[in-house]
Amino acid sequence: MIKQLYQKIPKFRLDLWGRGDESPSPVTTYYLILVPVICLMVMGFVMVFSASTILAISDGQNPYLAYARQLIIMALGALVLTVVMRLPKKLWMWIIPAVFLGTLIGQGLVLTPLGVEAGGNKNWISIPLIGLVQPGEALKIGLSLWLGWVLVRPHIDRTNPLHMGVNVGLPVLASIGLIMAGEDLGTALIFIALVAGALITAGIPLRWWAYLSVIAGAGAAFFVVQKPSRLTRILGVLPGFRQEPSTHLPEQSDHALWALGSGGLTGLGPGASREKWNYLAAAHTDFIYAILGEELGLIGTMFVLVNFGVLLYGIYRLSTWHHDEFARITTGAIGAWIGAQAIVNMGFVVGLTPIIGVPLPLISTGGSAFLFTCVALGVVLGFARRDAGMERAFGVRNLLRSSS
């Protein structure tokens, strides 16, 4: 029995770049995604406890009890990821329209009395017995799945502007429109990256990108000038407009750079951050990368950066070489979403991108963002798992046959 099981296990092949025209090993692709996900979740487990305890103490709460909620969310996220990656493709193809419509309606609830404003954006809803939920995170999954589903429908002509406008353009505009109704420009920009990832993977005509870039740029510019604070943040990272750090009236970005700089090579040690003591705002959410650098140093920040790089490379391999087009397009959308969010988050911590208030995937504190990112990665790992033959190797039916 053991010998039969071993023969069925897909063999790992260390071929990071493939061999000529031969597609790279799908087993390697699977582990290039799975291993970084586990490493980032473990890092998030450590850093969330370190960065969130101070906030709990400031609010007069028991830091361990406050962290217990986040610990439950992380455990639930790991469970959800494990379950989602085992869902069959047929089920996804059947429920995707309902999932997208449900997440779109959920985002619309921010405009009802259930909507809650936080940080100048009305992007939360309050659900009894659950608490605050950010429906925009769920809508990212709904739109990613919808784009993969609709772009492979047999009646869709990807070179026909009318087909693409009705089946892709309208759902995208509805999604981004509801996000901007809550004035959450940062999340809207991540949605634009998500859509771009799906369309690039789907191979839409190259000439369309000029028009799409103009539309996206004009839309972003219009919303930027609506609020002076948005324009100030953008100008703050441009050469010639950037302000030098001030010790008299330091800004959030100044505290972030001081945290990173004081960490050195190995950091001050886990839990030893000084900036998290209510000097750096949002230290446990948007700016947790700065606290990570202060406590774990350059080694810790590079560990996270390398893991994101490996994860995105694995997603790129899957979106390029997977045999199923639905899987490739959906993976391209999710990869662009997670990649853009990670780059922007780490970018504004080091002063390279404007502060737009998006969390670091799998690292930052947050129930909605963490859970729905786990769902998205579960979808991607499910594609990789089926492509690598994991279901055939470890399926329950095969195990029963081997034992009989």
Disulfide bonds with the S-S distance in Angstrom:
none
